[in-house]
């Protein structure tokens, strides 16, 4: 009887010890969005902590997509709420090769066609084994705290609050001016 009790106590302690270790590992995987960086469309490395204090809307974009006209809405959103919001565009060719251009081509297209002046970044992968670290963070709950959704098409949107916490994910068919998005800024503006 005593041997059985010692055995159960030993096993219980081992389980508790392993639980503590695994819980600590899980907690250590959580990271801040502000720890990341990416090269802008001109090749300059930009730290995400340069956007602290603003809400951030991250969008994977493409020039030859049925949703490409959303560039116009993203630019309007950026201009309307630029005191409290920054839009970050990440071109990607991951969905039916709808972003085949070079970074120079993409920059020229966005500026000439839609007057884009919100921050645009180099073309990256937003899914798969070569996924950019920012999109790894956006789509891994162990890192961002709750979301495991990877973009399933161009113009998926990830909304972060002013503390850099991921608060919402919007599919491609949600337009930039949709109240699902703008209510986050209108409510904040009226509470000032």
LODREN-263502 format. One record per residue: residue in three letters; residue number from 1; chain; x, y, z of N, C-alpha, C in turn. Coordinates in steps of 0.05 Angstrom, whole numbers. Layout:
N
[atom "ALA"; NUM; "A"; [X; Y; Z]; [X; Y; Z]; [X; Y; Z]]
...
END
This chain:
192
[atom "UNK"; 1; "A"; [16; -24; 0]; [0; 0; 0]; [17; 25; 0]]
[atom "UNK"; 2; "A"; [38; 26; 17]; [56; 49; 18]; [71; 52; -8]]
[atom "UNK"; 3; "A"; [80; 30; -21]; [93; 32; -46]; [75; 43; -68]]
[atom "UNK"; 4; "A"; [49; 35; -68]; [30; 46; -87]; [26; 76; -83]]
[atom "UNK"; 5; "A"; [24; 85; -58]; [21; 113; -52]; [45; 129; -61]]
[atom "UNK"; 6; "A"; [69; 119; -56]; [93; 133; -65]; [94; 134; -95]]
[atom "UNK"; 7; "A"; [86; 112; -108]; [86; 112; -138]; [66; 133; -148]]
[atom "UNK"; 8; "A"; [42; 134; -137]; [22; 154; -146]; [31; 182; -141]]
[atom "UNK"; 9; "A"; [44; 187; -118]; [54; 214; -112]; [76; 221; -132]]
[atom "UNK"; 10; "A"; [94; 202; -138]; [115; 207; -157]; [104; 213; -185]]
[atom "UNK"; 11; "A"; [85; 197; -194]; [72; 202; -220]; [58; 229; -221]]
[atom "UNK"; 12; "A"; [43; 235; -200]; [29; 261; -198]; [48; 284; -199]]
[atom "UNK"; 13; "A"; [71; 282; -185]; [91; 303; -186]; [103; 306; -213]]
[atom "UNK"; 14; "A"; [108; 284; -227]; [119; 286; -254]; [100; 299; -273]]
[atom "UNK"; 15; "A"; [74; 292; -270]; [54; 304; -288]; [52; 334; -282]]
[atom "UNK"; 16; "A"; [52; 341; -257]; [50; 370; -250]; [75; 385; -261]]
[atom "UNK"; 17; "A"; [98; 373; -258]; [123; 385; -267]; [122; 389; -297]]
[atom "UNK"; 18; "A"; [114; 368; -312]; [112; 370; -341]; [91; 390; -350]]
[atom "UNK"; 19; "A"; [69; 392; -335]; [48; 412; -341]; [59; 440; -338]]
[atom "UNK"; 20; "A"; [74; 445; -317]; [86; 471; -313]; [106; 478; -336]]
[atom "UNK"; 21; "A"; [122; 458; -344]; [141; 463; -366]; [126; 469; -391]]
[atom "UNK"; 22; "A"; [106; 453; -398]; [92; 458; -423]; [76; 484; -423]]
[atom "UNK"; 23; "A"; [65; 491; -400]; [50; 516; -398]; [70; 539; -402]]
[atom "UNK"; 24; "A"; [93; 538; -391]; [113; 559; -395]; [122; 561; -424]]
[atom "UNK"; 25; "A"; [125; 538; -437]; [133; 539; -465]; [111; 552; -481]]
[atom "UNK"; 26; "A"; [86; 546; -476]; [64; 558; -491]; [63; 588; -486]]
[atom "UNK"; 27; "A"; [67; 597; -461]; [68; 625; -456]; [91; 639; -469]]
[atom "UNK"; 28; "A"; [114; 626; -471]; [137; 638; -484]; [133; 642; -514]]
[atom "UNK"; 29; "A"; [115; 626; -526]; [111; 629; -555]; [95; 653; -561]]
[atom "UNK"; 30; "A"; [78; 663; -543]; [64; 688; -547]; [85; 710; -552]]
[atom "UNK"; 31; "A"; [81; 726; -572]; [99; 747; -578]; [84; 772; -586]]
[atom "UNK"; 32; "A"; [98; 794; -586]; [86; 820; -593]; [89; 825; -623]]
[atom "UNK"; 33; "A"; [68; 835; -635]; [70; 843; -663]; [93; 863; -667]]
[atom "UNK"; 34; "A"; [98; 879; -647]; [118; 900; -650]; [147; 888; -650]]
[atom "UNK"; 35; "A"; [150; 862; -645]; [176; 849; -647]; [184; 844; -676]]
[atom "UNK"; 36; "A"; [166; 847; -695]; [171; 839; -723]; [179; 863; -740]]
[atom "UNK"; 37; "A"; [189; 856; -763]; [196; 877; -783]; [192; 865; -811]]
[atom "UNK"; 38; "A"; [191; 882; -830]; [188; 874; -858]; [201; 895; -876]]
[atom "UNK"; 39; "A"; [209; 887; -900]; [220; 907; -919]; [197; 920; -934]]
[atom "UNK"; 40; "A"; [199; 947; -935]; [179; 961; -950]; [183; 957; -980]]
[atom "UNK"; 41; "A"; [166; 967; -996]; [166; 962; -1025]; [192; 973; -1038]]
[atom "UNK"; 42; "A"; [206; 990; -1024]; [232; 1001; -1034]; [256; 985; -1023]]
[atom "UNK"; 43; "A"; [251; 965; -1006]; [272; 949; -995]; [283; 958; -968]]
[atom "UNK"; 44; "A"; [271; 978; -956]; [280; 988; -930]; [266; 972; -908]]
[atom "UNK"; 45; "A"; [282; 962; -889]; [271; 947; -867]; [256; 965; -848]]
[atom "UNK"; 46; "A"; [231; 958; -842]; [213; 974; -825]; [205; 957; -801]]
[atom "UNK"; 47; "A"; [210; 968; -778]; [202; 954; -753]; [172; 961; -748]]
[atom "UNK"; 48; "A"; [157; 940; -741]; [129; 945; -735]; [124; 962; -710]]
[atom "UNK"; 49; "A"; [145; 964; -693]; [141; 982; -670]; [140; 1011; -678]]
[atom "UNK"; 50; "A"; [146; 1018; -703]; [143; 1045; -713]; [114; 1053; -716]]
[atom "UNK"; 51; "A"; [96; 1033; -714]; [67; 1039; -716]; [53; 1038; -689]]
[atom "UNK"; 52; "A"; [68; 1037; -667]; [56; 1037; -640]; [38; 1061; -637]]
[atom "UNK"; 53; "A"; [16; 1057; -622]; [-2; 1079; -616]; [-24; 1082; -637]]
[atom "UNK"; 54; "A"; [-23; 1067; -659]; [-44; 1068; -679]; [-56; 1041; -683]]
[atom "UNK"; 55; "A"; [-81; 1040; -691]; [-93; 1015; -699]; [-80; 1008; -726]]
[atom "UNK"; 56; "A"; [-78; 982; -732]; [-65; 973; -756]; [-83; 954; -772]]
[atom "UNK"; 57; "A"; [-87; 960; -797]; [-102; 942; -815]; [-82; 930; -834]]
[atom "UNK"; 58; "A"; [-77; 904; -832]; [-58; 890; -849]; [-74; 875; -871]]
[atom "UNK"; 59; "A"; [-66; 880; -896]; [-80; 868; -919]; [-61; 855; -938]]
[atom "UNK"; 60; "A"; [-67; 831; -946]; [-51; 818; -967]; [-64; 826; -994]]
[atom "UNK"; 61; "A"; [-49; 839; -1011]; [-60; 852; -1035]; [-49; 839; -1060]]
[atom "UNK"; 62; "A"; [-64; 844; -1082]; [-56; 834; -1109]; [-67; 852; -1130]]
[atom "UNK"; 63; "A"; [-53; 856; -1152]; [-60; 874; -1173]; [-79; 863; -1194]]
[atom "UNK"; 64; "A"; [-82; 837; -1195]; [-99; 824; -1216]; [-120; 807; -1204]]
[atom "UNK"; 65; "A"; [-133; 817; -1184]; [-153; 802; -1169]; [-180; 816; -1173]]
[atom "UNK"; 66; "A"; [-202; 801; -1170]; [-228; 813; -1171]; [-233; 833; -1149]]
[atom "UNK"; 67; "A"; [-217; 833; -1128]; [-219; 852; -1105]; [-199; 874; -1107]]
[atom "UNK"; 68; "A"; [-184; 876; -1129]; [-162; 896; -1131]; [-173; 925; -1127]]
[atom "UNK"; 69; "A"; [-198; 930; -1135]; [-209; 957; -1132]; [-211; 964; -1102]]
[atom "UNK"; 70; "A"; [-208; 945; -1084]; [-207; 952; -1055]; [-184; 970; -1048]]
[atom "UNK"; 71; "A"; [-164; 972; -1065]; [-142; 991; -1060]; [-153; 1019; -1056]]
[atom "UNK"; 72; "A"; [-173; 1026; -1072]; [-185; 1052; -1070]; [-198; 1056; -1042]]
[atom "UNK"; 73; "A"; [-212; 1036; -1033]; [-225; 1038; -1006]; [-204; 1038; -984]]
[atom "UNK"; 74; "A"; [-183; 1022; -987]; [-161; 1022; -967]; [-148; 1050; -965]]
[atom "UNK"; 75; "A"; [-144; 1063; -988]; [-132; 1089; -989]; [-150; 1109; -975]]
[atom "UNK"; 76; "A"; [-176; 1108; -981]; [-196; 1126; -968]; [-196; 1122; -938]]
[atom "UNK"; 77; "A"; [-196; 1097; -930]; [-196; 1090; -901]; [-171; 1102; -888]]
[atom "UNK"; 78; "A"; [-148; 1099; -901]; [-123; 1109; -890]; [-124; 1140; -888]]
[atom "UNK"; 79; "A"; [-134; 1153; -909]; [-136; 1183; -908]; [-156; 1192; -887]]
[atom "UNK"; 80; "A"; [-178; 1179; -885]; [-200; 1187; -866]; [-191; 1184; -837]]
[atom "UNK"; 81; "A"; [-177; 1162; -830]; [-171; 1156; -802]; [-141; 1156; -797]]
[atom "UNK"; 82; "A"; [-126; 1171; -813]; [-96; 1170; -810]; [-85; 1179; -784]]
[atom "UNK"; 83; "A"; [-101; 1193; -768]; [-92; 1201; -741]; [-92; 1178; -722]]
[atom "UNK"; 84; "A"; [-108; 1157; -728]; [-110; 1134; -709]; [-106; 1107; -723]]
[atom "UNK"; 85; "A"; [-103; 1107; -749]; [-101; 1081; -764]; [-79; 1082; -785]]
[atom "UNK"; 86; "A"; [-65; 1060; -788]; [-47; 1057; -810]; [-55; 1031; -825]]
[atom "UNK"; 87; "A"; [-55; 1033; -851]; [-60; 1009; -868]; [-34; 999; -878]]
[atom "UNK"; 88; "A"; [-29; 974; -876]; [-4; 962; -886]; [-11; 942; -908]]
[atom "UNK"; 89; "A"; [-1; 946; -932]; [-6; 929; -955]; [17; 909; -959]]
[atom "UNK"; 90; "A"; [11; 884; -961]; [31; 863; -966]; [24; 848; -991]]
[atom "UNK"; 91; "A"; [36; 855; -1014]; [31; 841; -1039]; [39; 812; -1037]]
[atom "UNK"; 92; "A"; [22; 795; -1049]; [28; 766; -1049]; [18; 754; -1075]]
[atom "UNK"; 93; "A"; [33; 734; -1084]; [26; 720; -1109]; [16; 692; -1102]]
[atom "UNK"; 94; "A"; [6; 688; -1078]; [-1; 661; -1068]; [-28; 651; -1078]]
[atom "UNK"; 95; "A"; [-45; 668; -1089]; [-71; 659; -1098]; [-75; 663; -1128]]
[atom "UNK"; 96; "A"; [-73; 641; -1142]; [-76; 640; -1171]; [-58; 660; -1186]]
[atom "UNK"; 97; "A"; [-34; 665; -1175]; [-14; 682; -1188]; [-25; 709; -1196]]
[atom "UNK"; 98; "A"; [-40; 721; -1178]; [-53; 747; -1184]; [-36; 771; -1177]]
[atom "UNK"; 99; "A"; [-12; 766; -1168]; [7; 788; -1164]; [34; 780; -1176]]
[atom "UNK"; 100; "A"; [36; 780; -1203]; [60; 770; -1217]; [82; 791; -1219]]
[atom "UNK"; 101; "A"; [76; 816; -1214]; [95; 838; -1219]; [118; 839; -1199]]
[atom "UNK"; 102; "A"; [138; 855; -1206]; [160; 860; -1187]; [150; 881; -1167]]
[atom "UNK"; 103; "A"; [166; 886; -1147]; [160; 907; -1127]; [157; 934; -1141]]
[atom "UNK"; 104; "A"; [174; 940; -1160]; [172; 965; -1175]; [146; 967; -1191]]
[atom "UNK"; 105; "A"; [139; 945; -1204]; [113; 944; -1219]; [90; 949; -1200]]
[atom "UNK"; 106; "A"; [90; 936; -1177]; [68; 938; -1158]; [66; 966; -1148]]
[atom "UNK"; 107; "A"; [88; 978; -1141]; [88; 1005; -1131]; [77; 1025; -1151]]
[atom "UNK"; 108; "A"; [86; 1023; -1176]; [77; 1040; -1198]; [47; 1036; -1202]]
[atom "UNK"; 109; "A"; [38; 1011; -1204]; [10; 1006; -1208]; [-7; 1018; -1186]]
[atom "UNK"; 110; "A"; [0; 1014; -1161]; [-15; 1024; -1138]; [-17; 1054; -1138]]
[atom "UNK"; 111; "A"; [6; 1067; -1143]; [6; 1097; -1143]; [-9; 1109; -1166]]
[atom "UNK"; 112; "A"; [-5; 1098; -1190]; [-18; 1109; -1214]; [-48; 1103; -1215]]
[atom "UNK"; 113; "A"; [-55; 1079; -1208]; [-83; 1071; -1211]; [-100; 1079; -1187]]
[atom "UNK"; 114; "A"; [-90; 1078; -1163]; [-106; 1083; -1139]; [-95; 1105; -1121]]
[atom "UNK"; 115; "A"; [-73; 1117; -1128]; [-62; 1139; -1111]; [-53; 1129; -1084]]
[atom "UNK"; 116; "A"; [-45; 1104; -1082]; [-38; 1092; -1056]; [-13; 1106; -1044]]
[atom "UNK"; 117; "A"; [-16; 1115; -1020]; [7; 1126; -1005]; [9; 1114; -977]]
[atom "UNK"; 118; "A"; [-8; 1094; -971]; [-4; 1080; -945]; [20; 1061; -949]]
[atom "UNK"; 119; "A"; [32; 1053; -926]; [56; 1036; -928]; [51; 1010; -943]]
[atom "UNK"; 120; "A"; [67; 1006; -964]; [67; 981; -979]; [93; 966; -974]]
[atom "UNK"; 121; "A"; [92; 940; -974]; [116; 924; -968]; [123; 907; -992]]
[atom "UNK"; 122; "A"; [146; 895; -991]; [155; 877; -1012]; [136; 853; -1015]]
[atom "UNK"; 123; "A"; [136; 842; -1038]; [119; 818; -1043]; [129; 795; -1026]]
[atom "UNK"; 124; "A"; [110; 782; -1012]; [116; 761; -993]; [98; 737; -997]]
[atom "UNK"; 125; "A"; [102; 716; -982]; [84; 694; -980]; [67; 697; -955]]
[atom "UNK"; 126; "A"; [41; 693; -957]; [24; 696; -934]; [13; 669; -925]]
[atom "UNK"; 127; "A"; [21; 648; -938]; [13; 621; -931]; [35; 601; -939]]
[atom "UNK"; 128; "A"; [33; 577; -929]; [52; 557; -936]; [78; 557; -920]]
[atom "UNK"; 129; "A"; [97; 541; -928]; [122; 537; -913]; [140; 562; -913]]
[atom "UNK"; 130; "A"; [137; 579; -934]; [153; 603; -935]; [138; 628; -926]]
[atom "UNK"; 131; "A"; [118; 624; -910]; [101; 646; -900]; [119; 666; -885]]
[atom "UNK"; 132; "A"; [115; 692; -890]; [129; 713; -877]; [124; 712; -847]]
[atom "UNK"; 133; "A"; [144; 718; -830]; [140; 717; -801]; [116; 734; -791]]
[atom "UNK"; 134; "A"; [110; 756; -803]; [87; 772; -795]; [61; 756; -799]]
[atom "UNK"; 135; "A"; [59; 743; -822]; [35; 726; -827]; [35; 701; -810]]
[atom "UNK"; 136; "A"; [58; 692; -803]; [60; 669; -784]; [47; 678; -758]]
[atom "UNK"; 137; "A"; [55; 702; -748]; [44; 713; -724]; [13; 717; -726]]
[atom "UNK"; 138; "A"; [4; 728; -748]; [-24; 734; -752]; [-41; 709; -752]]
[atom "UNK"; 139; "A"; [-29; 686; -760]; [-45; 662; -764]; [-38; 639; -745]]
[atom "UNK"; 140; "A"; [-25; 646; -722]; [-18; 625; -703]; [-27; 634; -675]]
[atom "UNK"; 141; "A"; [-48; 621; -664]; [-58; 630; -638]; [-37; 628; -616]]
[atom "UNK"; 142; "A"; [-18; 610; -619]; [3; 608; -598]; [20; 633; -598]]
[atom "UNK"; 143; "A"; [19; 649; -619]; [35; 673; -621]; [18; 698; -616]]
[atom "UNK"; 144; "A"; [-6; 699; -629]; [-23; 723; -627]; [-44; 722; -606]]
[atom "UNK"; 145; "A"; [-48; 698; -594]; [-67; 696; -572]; [-94; 683; -578]]
[atom "UNK"; 146; "A"; [-103; 682; -604]; [-129; 671; -609]; [-134; 662; -638]]
[atom "UNK"; 147; "A"; [-121; 672; -657]; [-129; 667; -685]; [-110; 647; -699]]
[atom "UNK"; 148; "A"; [-123; 627; -713]; [-107; 608; -729]; [-114; 610; -758]]
[atom "UNK"; 149; "A"; [-129; 630; -767]; [-137; 632; -795]; [-115; 645; -812]]
[atom "UNK"; 150; "A"; [-108; 630; -833]; [-89; 641; -853]; [-106; 654; -875]]
[atom "UNK"; 151; "A"; [-96; 673; -889]; [-112; 684; -912]; [-121; 662; -931]]
[atom "UNK"; 152; "A"; [-146; 663; -940]; [-155; 644; -959]; [-159; 656; -987]]
[atom "UNK"; 153; "A"; [-152; 682; -988]; [-153; 696; -1014]; [-140; 723; -1011]]
[atom "UNK"; 154; "A"; [-136; 737; -1033]; [-125; 764; -1033]; [-145; 783; -1018]]
[atom "UNK"; 155; "A"; [-134; 803; -1006]; [-149; 824; -992]; [-163; 814; -966]]
[atom "UNK"; 156; "A"; [-152; 794; -953]; [-160; 788; -926]; [-149; 810; -908]]
[atom "UNK"; 157; "A"; [-162; 816; -887]; [-155; 838; -870]; [-152; 830; -841]]
[atom "UNK"; 158; "A"; [-131; 839; -828]; [-126; 833; -800]; [-125; 860; -785]]
[atom "UNK"; 159; "A"; [-142; 864; -765]; [-143; 889; -751]; [-130; 886; -723]]
[atom "UNK"; 160; "A"; [-111; 903; -718]; [-97; 904; -692]; [-105; 930; -678]]
[atom "UNK"; 161; "A"; [-107; 929; -651]; [-113; 954; -636]; [-88; 969; -631]]
[atom "UNK"; 162; "A"; [-91; 991; -617]; [-68; 1010; -613]; [-46; 997; -595]]
[atom "UNK"; 163; "A"; [-52; 975; -582]; [-33; 961; -566]; [-19; 939; -581]]
[atom "UNK"; 164; "A"; [-26; 936; -607]; [-14; 915; -624]; [-26; 888; -620]]
[atom "UNK"; 165; "A"; [-50; 887; -609]; [-64; 861; -605]; [-83; 856; -628]]
[atom "UNK"; 166; "A"; [-82; 832; -639]; [-100; 824; -660]; [-129; 823; -649]]
[atom "UNK"; 167; "A"; [-147; 839; -661]; [-174; 839; -650]; [-196; 828; -669]]
[atom "UNK"; 168; "A"; [-190; 829; -695]; [-210; 820; -715]; [-196; 810; -740]]
[atom "UNK"; 169; "A"; [-209; 791; -754]; [-200; 782; -780]; [-224; 784; -799]]
[atom "UNK"; 170; "A"; [-220; 796; -822]; [-241; 799; -842]; [-234; 785; -868]]
[atom "UNK"; 171; "A"; [-253; 772; -879]; [-249; 758; -905]; [-247; 779; -927]]
[atom "UNK"; 172; "A"; [-238; 770; -951]; [-234; 788; -974]; [-259; 803; -982]]
[atom "UNK"; 173; "A"; [-282; 792; -979]; [-306; 805; -989]; [-316; 827; -970]]
[atom "UNK"; 174; "A"; [-304; 831; -947]; [-310; 854; -930]; [-295; 878; -940]]
[atom "UNK"; 175; "A"; [-310; 898; -950]; [-297; 922; -961]; [-285; 939; -940]]
[atom "UNK"; 176; "A"; [-265; 954; -946]; [-251; 971; -926]; [-270; 991; -912]]
[atom "UNK"; 177; "A"; [-291; 1001; -926]; [-309; 1020; -913]; [-332; 1007; -898]]
[atom "UNK"; 178; "A"; [-333; 980; -898]; [-354; 966; -884]; [-354; 974; -854]]
[atom "UNK"; 179; "A"; [-378; 978; -843]; [-380; 986; -815]; [-367; 965; -796]]
[atom "UNK"; 180; "A"; [-365; 940; -805]; [-351; 920; -789]; [-322; 930; -783]]
[atom "UNK"; 181; "A"; [-311; 945; -801]; [-284; 956; -797]; [-285; 984; -786]]
[atom "UNK"; 182; "A"; [-300; 1002; -799]; [-300; 1030; -792]; [-311; 1036; -764]]
[atom "UNK"; 183; "A"; [-329; 1019; -754]; [-340; 1023; -727]; [-318; 1023; -706]]
[atom "UNK"; 184; "A"; [-296; 1009; -711]; [-274; 1009; -692]; [-260; 1036; -689]]
[atom "UNK"; 185; "A"; [-263; 1053; -710]; [-250; 1079; -709]; [-270; 1101; -702]]
[atom "UNK"; 186; "A"; [-295; 1098; -712]; [-316; 1118; -706]; [-321; 1119; -676]]
[atom "UNK"; 187; "A"; [-324; 1095; -664]; [-329; 1093; -635]; [-306; 1105; -619]]
[atom "UNK"; 188; "A"; [-282; 1099; -628]; [-258; 1110; -614]; [-257; 1140; -616]]
[atom "UNK"; 189; "A"; [-263; 1151; -640]; [-262; 1180; -644]; [-283; 1194; -628]]
[atom "UNK"; 190; "A"; [-307; 1183; -625]; [-328; 1196; -610]; [-324; 1195; -580]]
[atom "UNK"; 191; "A"; [-307; 1177; -571]; [-301; 1175; -542]; [-278; 1193; -533]]
[atom "UNK"; 192; "A"; [-267; 1209; -551]; [-244; 1226; -543]; [-253; 1249; -526]]
END
